[in-house]
Amino acid sequence: MHARYLLAALALSAGPAHASPPPKSGSASIPVHWSARAQRLLPLLNGRVAPEAIFSRSMLAAVPAARIEAITRELRSRLGKALAVTSVVPSSAATATVAIRYARGMVSLRMAVEPGGRIGGLLVIAADQANDSVEAVLEDLKRLHGQTGIAIAALGDSAVRPLGGFAPARPMAIGSGFKLFVLAELVRAVKAGERKWSDVVPLGPRSLPSGILQEWPEKSPLTLHSLAALMISLSDNSAADTLLHLVGREKVERLLPELGLTSPGRTQPFLSTLELFAIKADPALTARWATADETGRRALLSALPARVDSAALAGPPRAIGTVEWYASPDDLVRTMDWLRRNADSTALDILAINPGLGPGTAEGFDYLGYKGGSETGVIAMTFLLRRKDGGWRALSASWNDPTTAVDEARFVALMQRLVALQR
């Protein structure tokens, strides 16, 4: 729950995750300088060259070298060795789409080059494994340390039909996945005529990152649409807390059973992000929270500090089994189905702003909605998909380990494979 929320799949880019699409390739030859630039990626992807050797300082400031190495390592574990550059399609003097053939698949990347030739941005937009299958992905998920669970379902007019997964009913910490529940209460209020997306409200107490609103002036006027869009697409914690205070903690709690949560009491009282940070940052508060009943926990909320030192949240996983938001993969699939059936086009558009994966994956569907969440020891990803044949699907997976950090890049790569297999 620090500034570690996953905003895009396998993103190495210091720039926007969605660049302008490249022009279609024609008969013109690839400029020699672009061919040479693309060839420089092969030793990087194969782990023979450090990121510092080819990336710009601005890129490395935005995305640490360790993060880049983790992603290239995950690609190798899935696809084997990077063998050859198969195509380069320039979209401007400084950007191009590059296709790389691996031993067991293909990877497409968007690359940006800064003056002087160093790489200033790199985004994995598609990674396709040869002869992949849902069963193979599930086996890879099962092999992760800690606990994992996943649910895949087809969504119809009246029922959610399971298609696969394992431990789908296991309640797990979901990080910012809780923001789906806040969005659902806002959807309910708009549908009931209690609110309008155009309503303007003041920015509430500012939380810690992720997001951008923590840097804005207090009480800045924002529409409900802007707050919801930032809460979902950037996982903005200050936007989420503002909306939670506006719609009311109790109303969100009352809605949870209707959304399909089978154990809503475990997430009560329903915390704001700032409240969660305050409890986790103080070992004494963490211990009191863990032993208190619901009445005691509600009383404890009134005594929390208004400011939290983010440095106190650094380190290994903190109380992910007692201070968190909890839902099973099945719960989150049912929540996405509730949103599909009850949300208006505005809410569905908000869910689709950040598809959670490379744009190449999103382009394989008529619709892709997403919300994820993470903190040290926690990652969860939930998708709402409409296939090209019009059929709806939802899938949700979580990975928790209370003792050590989870490998976010590895998990995202697994989910990218799984989503691609739903086409």
Secondary structure as a PSIPRED ss2 file (coil, helix, strand):
# PSIPRED VFORMAT (PSIPRED V4.0)

   1 M C   1.000  0.000  0.000
   2 H C   1.000  0.000  0.000
   3 A C   1.000  0.000  0.000
   4 R C   1.000  0.000  0.000
   5 Y C   1.000  0.000  0.000
   6 L C   1.000  0.000  0.000
   7 L C   1.000  0.000  0.000
   8 A C   1.000  0.000  0.000
   9 A C   1.000  0.000  0.000
  10 L C   1.000  0.000  0.000
  11 A E   0.000  0.000  1.000
  12 L C   1.000  0.000  0.000
  13 S C   1.000  0.000  0.000
  14 A C   1.000  0.000  0.000
  15 G C   1.000  0.000  0.000
  16 P C   1.000  0.000  0.000
  17 A C   1.000  0.000  0.000
  18 H C   1.000  0.000  0.000
  19 A C   1.000  0.000  0.000
  20 S C   1.000  0.000  0.000
  21 P C   1.000  0.000  0.000
  22 P C   1.000  0.000  0.000
  23 P C   1.000  0.000  0.000
  24 K C   1.000  0.000  0.000
  25 S C   1.000  0.000  0.000
  26 G C   1.000  0.000  0.000
  27 S C   1.000  0.000  0.000
  28 A C   1.000  0.000  0.000
  29 S C   1.000  0.000  0.000
  30 I C   1.000  0.000  0.000
  31 P C   1.000  0.000  0.000
  32 V H   0.000  1.000  0.000
  33 H H   0.000  1.000  0.000
  34 W H   0.000  1.000  0.000
  35 S H   0.000  1.000  0.000
  36 A H   0.000  1.000  0.000
  37 R H   0.000  1.000  0.000
  38 A H   0.000  1.000  0.000
  39 Q H   0.000  1.000  0.000
  40 R C   1.000  0.000  0.000
  41 L H   0.000  1.000  0.000
  42 L H   0.000  1.000  0.000
  43 P H   0.000  1.000  0.000
  44 L H   0.000  1.000  0.000
  45 L H   0.000  1.000  0.000
  46 N C   1.000  0.000  0.000
  47 G C   1.000  0.000  0.000
  48 R C   1.000  0.000  0.000
  49 V C   1.000  0.000  0.000
  50 A C   1.000  0.000  0.000
  51 P H   0.000  1.000  0.000
  52 E H   0.000  1.000  0.000
  53 A H   0.000  1.000  0.000
  54 I C   1.000  0.000  0.000
  55 F E   0.000  0.000  1.000
  56 S C   1.000  0.000  0.000
  57 R H   0.000  1.000  0.000
  58 S H   0.000  1.000  0.000
  59 M H   0.000  1.000  0.000
  60 L H   0.000  1.000  0.000
  61 A H   0.000  1.000  0.000
  62 A H   0.000  1.000  0.000
  63 V C   1.000  0.000  0.000
  64 P C   1.000  0.000  0.000
  65 A H   0.000  1.000  0.000
  66 A H   0.000  1.000  0.000
  67 R H   0.000  1.000  0.000
  68 I H   0.000  1.000  0.000
  69 E H   0.000  1.000  0.000
  70 A H   0.000  1.000  0.000
  71 I H   0.000  1.000  0.000
  72 T H   0.000  1.000  0.000
  73 R H   0.000  1.000  0.000
  74 E H   0.000  1.000  0.000
  75 L H   0.000  1.000  0.000
  76 R H   0.000  1.000  0.000
  77 S H   0.000  1.000  0.000
  78 R H   0.000  1.000  0.000
  79 L H   0.000  1.000  0.000
  80 G C   1.000  0.000  0.000
  81 K C   1.000  0.000  0.000
  82 A E   0.000  0.000  1.000
  83 L E   0.000  0.000  1.000
  84 A E   0.000  0.000  1.000
  85 V E   0.000  0.000  1.000
  86 T E   0.000  0.000  1.000
  87 S E   0.000  0.000  1.000
  88 V E   0.000  0.000  1.000
  89 V E   0.000  0.000  1.000
  90 P E   0.000  0.000  1.000
  91 S C   1.000  0.000  0.000
  92 S C   1.000  0.000  0.000
  93 A C   1.000  0.000  0.000
  94 A C   1.000  0.000  0.000
  95 T E   0.000  0.000  1.000
  96 A E   0.000  0.000  1.000
  97 T E   0.000  0.000  1.000
  98 V E   0.000  0.000  1.000
  99 A E   0.000  0.000  1.000
 100 I E   0.000  0.000  1.000
 101 R E   0.000  0.000  1.000
 102 Y E   0.000  0.000  1.000
 103 A C   1.000  0.000  0.000
 104 R C   1.000  0.000  0.000
 105 G E   0.000  0.000  1.000
 106 M E   0.000  0.000  1.000
 107 V E   0.000  0.000  1.000
 108 S E   0.000  0.000  1.000
 109 L E   0.000  0.000  1.000
 110 R E   0.000  0.000  1.000
 111 M E   0.000  0.000  1.000
 112 A E   0.000  0.000  1.000
 113 V E   0.000  0.000  1.000
 114 E C   1.000  0.000  0.000
 115 P C   1.000  0.000  0.000
 116 G C   1.000  0.000  0.000
 117 G C   1.000  0.000  0.000
 118 R C   1.000  0.000  0.000
 119 I E   0.000  0.000  1.000
 120 G E   0.000  0.000  1.000
 121 G E   0.000  0.000  1.000
 122 L E   0.000  0.000  1.000
 123 L E   0.000  0.000  1.000
 124 V E   0.000  0.000  1.000
 125 I E   0.000  0.000  1.000
 126 A E   0.000  0.000  1.000
 127 A E   0.000  0.000  1.000
 128 D E   0.000  0.000  1.000
 129 Q E   0.000  0.000  1.000
 130 A C   1.000  0.000  0.000
 131 N C   1.000  0.000  0.000
 132 D C   1.000  0.000  0.000
 133 S C   1.000  0.000  0.000
 134 V H   0.000  1.000  0.000
 135 E H   0.000  1.000  0.000
 136 A H   0.000  1.000  0.000
 137 V H   0.000  1.000  0.000
 138 L H   0.000  1.000  0.000
 139 E H   0.000  1.000  0.000
 140 D H   0.000  1.000  0.000
 141 L H   0.000  1.000  0.000
 142 K H   0.000  1.000  0.000
 143 R C   1.000  0.000  0.000
 144 L C   1.000  0.000  0.000
 145 H C   1.000  0.000  0.000
 146 G C   1.000  0.000  0.000
 147 Q E   0.000  0.000  1.000
 148 T E   0.000  0.000  1.000
 149 G E   0.000  0.000  1.000
 150 I E   0.000  0.000  1.000
 151 A E   0.000  0.000  1.000
 152 I E   0.000  0.000  1.000
 153 A E   0.000  0.000  1.000
 154 A E   0.000  0.000  1.000
 155 L E   0.000  0.000  1.000
 156 G C   1.000  0.000  0.000
 157 D C   1.000  0.000  0.000
 158 S C   1.000  0.000  0.000
 159 A C   1.000  0.000  0.000
 160 V E   0.000  0.000  1.000
 161 R E   0.000  0.000  1.000
 162 P E   0.000  0.000  1.000
 163 L E   0.000  0.000  1.000
 164 G E   0.000  0.000  1.000
 165 G E   0.000  0.000  1.000
 166 F E   0.000  0.000  1.000
 167 A C   1.000  0.000  0.000
 168 P C   1.000  0.000  0.000
 169 A C   1.000  0.000  0.000
 170 R C   1.000  0.000  0.000
 171 P C   1.000  0.000  0.000
 172 M E   0.000  0.000  1.000
 173 A E   0.000  0.000  1.000
 174 I C   1.000  0.000  0.000
 175 G H   0.000  1.000  0.000
 176 S H   0.000  1.000  0.000
 177 G H   0.000  1.000  0.000
 178 F H   0.000  1.000  0.000
 179 K H   0.000  1.000  0.000
 180 L H   0.000  1.000  0.000
 181 F H   0.000  1.000  0.000
 182 V H   0.000  1.000  0.000
 183 L H   0.000  1.000  0.000
 184 A H   0.000  1.000  0.000
 185 E H   0.000  1.000  0.000
 186 L H   0.000  1.000  0.000
 187 V H   0.000  1.000  0.000
 188 R H   0.000  1.000  0.000
 189 A H   0.000  1.000  0.000
 190 V H   0.000  1.000  0.000
 191 K H   0.000  1.000  0.000
 192 A C   1.000  0.000  0.000
 193 G C   1.000  0.000  0.000
 194 E C   1.000  0.000  0.000
 195 R C   1.000  0.000  0.000
 196 K C   1.000  0.000  0.000
 197 W C   1.000  0.000  0.000
 198 S C   1.000  0.000  0.000
 199 D C   1.000  0.000  0.000
 200 V E   0.000  0.000  1.000
 201 V E   0.000  0.000  1.000
 202 P E   0.000  0.000  1.000
 203 L C   1.000  0.000  0.000
 204 G C   1.000  0.000  0.000
 205 P C   1.000  0.000  0.000
 206 R C   1.000  0.000  0.000
 207 S C   1.000  0.000  0.000
 208 L C   1.000  0.000  0.000
 209 P C   1.000  0.000  0.000
 210 S C   1.000  0.000  0.000
 211 G C   1.000  0.000  0.000
 212 I C   1.000  0.000  0.000
 213 L H   0.000  1.000  0.000
 214 Q H   0.000  1.000  0.000
 215 E H   0.000  1.000  0.000
 216 W C   1.000  0.000  0.000
 217 P C   1.000  0.000  0.000
 218 E C   1.000  0.000  0.000
 219 K C   1.000  0.000  0.000
 220 S C   1.000  0.000  0.000
 221 P E   0.000  0.000  1.000
 222 L E   0.000  0.000  1.000
 223 T E   0.000  0.000  1.000
 224 L H   0.000  1.000  0.000
 225 H H   0.000  1.000  0.000
 226 S H   0.000  1.000  0.000
 227 L H   0.000  1.000  0.000
 228 A H   0.000  1.000  0.000
 229 A H   0.000  1.000  0.000
 230 L H   0.000  1.000  0.000
 231 M H   0.000  1.000  0.000
 232 I H   0.000  1.000  0.000
 233 S H   0.000  1.000  0.000
 234 L C   1.000  0.000  0.000
 235 S C   1.000  0.000  0.000
 236 D C   1.000  0.000  0.000
 237 N H   0.000  1.000  0.000
 238 S H   0.000  1.000  0.000
 239 A H   0.000  1.000  0.000
 240 A H   0.000  1.000  0.000
 241 D H   0.000  1.000  0.000
 242 T H   0.000  1.000  0.000
 243 L H   0.000  1.000  0.000
 244 L H   0.000  1.000  0.000
 245 H H   0.000  1.000  0.000
 246 L H   0.000  1.000  0.000
 247 V H   0.000  1.000  0.000
 248 G C   1.000  0.000  0.000
 249 R H   0.000  1.000  0.000
 250 E H   0.000  1.000  0.000
 251 K H   0.000  1.000  0.000
 252 V H   0.000  1.000  0.000
 253 E H   0.000  1.000  0.000
 254 R H   0.000  1.000  0.000
 255 L H   0.000  1.000  0.000
 256 L H   0.000  1.000  0.000
 257 P H   0.000  1.000  0.000
 258 E H   0.000  1.000  0.000
 259 L H   0.000  1.000  0.000
 260 G C   1.000  0.000  0.000
 261 L C   1.000  0.000  0.000
 262 T C   1.000  0.000  0.000
 263 S C   1.000  0.000  0.000
 264 P H   0.000  1.000  0.000
 265 G H   0.000  1.000  0.000
 266 R H   0.000  1.000  0.000
 267 T H   0.000  1.000  0.000
 268 Q C   1.000  0.000  0.000
 269 P C   1.000  0.000  0.000
 270 F C   1.000  0.000  0.000
 271 L C   1.000  0.000  0.000
 272 S C   1.000  0.000  0.000
 273 T H   0.000  1.000  0.000
 274 L H   0.000  1.000  0.000
 275 E H   0.000  1.000  0.000
 276 L H   0.000  1.000  0.000
 277 F H   0.000  1.000  0.000
 278 A H   0.000  1.000  0.000
 279 I H   0.000  1.000  0.000
 280 K H   0.000  1.000  0.000
 281 A H   0.000  1.000  0.000
 282 D C   1.000  0.000  0.000
 283 P H   0.000  1.000  0.000
 284 A H   0.000  1.000  0.000
 285 L H   0.000  1.000  0.000
 286 T H   0.000  1.000  0.000
 287 A H   0.000  1.000  0.000
 288 R H   0.000  1.000  0.000
 289 W H   0.000  1.000  0.000
 290 A H   0.000  1.000  0.000
 291 T H   0.000  1.000  0.000
 292 A C   1.000  0.000  0.000
 293 D C   1.000  0.000  0.000
 294 E H   0.000  1.000  0.000
 295 T H   0.000  1.000  0.000
 296 G H   0.000  1.000  0.000
 297 R H   0.000  1.000  0.000
 298 R H   0.000  1.000  0.000
 299 A H   0.000  1.000  0.000
 300 L H   0.000  1.000  0.000
 301 L H   0.000  1.000  0.000
 302 S C   1.000  0.000  0.000
 303 A C   1.000  0.000  0.000
 304 L C   1.000  0.000  0.000
 305 P C   1.000  0.000  0.000
 306 A C   1.000  0.000  0.000
 307 R C   1.000  0.000  0.000
 308 V C   1.000  0.000  0.000
 309 D C   1.000  0.000  0.000
 310 S H   0.000  1.000  0.000
 311 A H   0.000  1.000  0.000
 312 A H   0.000  1.000  0.000
 313 L H   0.000  1.000  0.000
 314 A C   1.000  0.000  0.000
 315 G C   1.000  0.000  0.000
 316 P C   1.000  0.000  0.000
 317 P C   1.000  0.000  0.000
 318 R C   1.000  0.000  0.000
 319 A C   1.000  0.000  0.000
 320 I C   1.000  0.000  0.000
 321 G C   1.000  0.000  0.000
 322 T C   1.000  0.000  0.000
 323 V C   1.000  0.000  0.000
 324 E C   1.000  0.000  0.000
 325 W C   1.000  0.000  0.000
 326 Y E   0.000  0.000  1.000
 327 A E   0.000  0.000  1.000
 328 S C   1.000  0.000  0.000
 329 P H   0.000  1.000  0.000
 330 D H   0.000  1.000  0.000
 331 D H   0.000  1.000  0.000
 332 L H   0.000  1.000  0.000
 333 V H   0.000  1.000  0.000
 334 R H   0.000  1.000  0.000
 335 T H   0.000  1.000  0.000
 336 M H   0.000  1.000  0.000
 337 D H   0.000  1.000  0.000
 338 W H   0.000  1.000  0.000
 339 L H   0.000  1.000  0.000
 340 R H   0.000  1.000  0.000
 341 R H   0.000  1.000  0.000
 342 N H   0.000  1.000  0.000
 343 A C   1.000  0.000  0.000
 344 D C   1.000  0.000  0.000
 345 S H   0.000  1.000  0.000
 346 T H   0.000  1.000  0.000
 347 A H   0.000  1.000  0.000
 348 L H   0.000  1.000  0.000
 349 D H   0.000  1.000  0.000
 350 I H   0.000  1.000  0.000
 351 L H   0.000  1.000  0.000
 352 A C   1.000  0.000  0.000
 353 I C   1.000  0.000  0.000
 354 N C   1.000  0.000  0.000
 355 P C   1.000  0.000  0.000
 356 G C   1.000  0.000  0.000
 357 L C   1.000  0.000  0.000
 358 G C   1.000  0.000  0.000
 359 P H   0.000  1.000  0.000
 360 G H   0.000  1.000  0.000
 361 T H   0.000  1.000  0.000
 362 A H   0.000  1.000  0.000
 363 E C   1.000  0.000  0.000
 364 G C   1.000  0.000  0.000
 365 F C   1.000  0.000  0.000
 366 D C   1.000  0.000  0.000
 367 Y E   0.000  0.000  1.000
 368 L E   0.000  0.000  1.000
 369 G E   0.000  0.000  1.000
 370 Y E   0.000  0.000  1.000
 371 K E   0.000  0.000  1.000
 372 G E   0.000  0.000  1.000
 373 G E   0.000  0.000  1.000
 374 S E   0.000  0.000  1.000
 375 E E   0.000  0.000  1.000
 376 T C   1.000  0.000  0.000
 377 G C   1.000  0.000  0.000
 378 V E   0.000  0.000  1.000
 379 I E   0.000  0.000  1.000
 380 A E   0.000  0.000  1.000
 381 M E   0.000  0.000  1.000
 382 T E   0.000  0.000  1.000
 383 F E   0.000  0.000  1.000
 384 L E   0.000  0.000  1.000
 385 L E   0.000  0.000  1.000
 386 R E   0.000  0.000  1.000
 387 R C   1.000  0.000  0.000
 388 K C   1.000  0.000  0.000
 389 D C   1.000  0.000  0.000
 390 G C   1.000  0.000  0.000
 391 G C   1.000  0.000  0.000
 392 W E   0.000  0.000  1.000
 393 R E   0.000  0.000  1.000
 394 A E   0.000  0.000  1.000
 395 L E   0.000  0.000  1.000
 396 S E   0.000  0.000  1.000
 397 A E   0.000  0.000  1.000
 398 S E   0.000  0.000  1.000
 399 W E   0.000  0.000  1.000
 400 N E   0.000  0.000  1.000
 401 D C   1.000  0.000  0.000
 402 P C   1.000  0.000  0.000
 403 T C   1.000  0.000  0.000
 404 T C   1.000  0.000  0.000
 405 A C   1.000  0.000  0.000
 406 V C   1.000  0.000  0.000
 407 D C   1.000  0.000  0.000
 408 E H   0.000  1.000  0.000
 409 A H   0.000  1.000  0.000
 410 R H   0.000  1.000  0.000
 411 F H   0.000  1.000  0.000
 412 V H   0.000  1.000  0.000
 413 A H   0.000  1.000  0.000
 414 L H   0.000  1.000  0.000
 415 M H   0.000  1.000  0.000
 416 Q H   0.000  1.000  0.000
 417 R H   0.000  1.000  0.000
 418 L H   0.000  1.000  0.000
 419 V H   0.000  1.000  0.000
 420 A H   0.000  1.000  0.000
 421 L C   1.000  0.000  0.000
 422 Q C   1.000  0.000  0.000
 423 R C   1.000  0.000  0.000
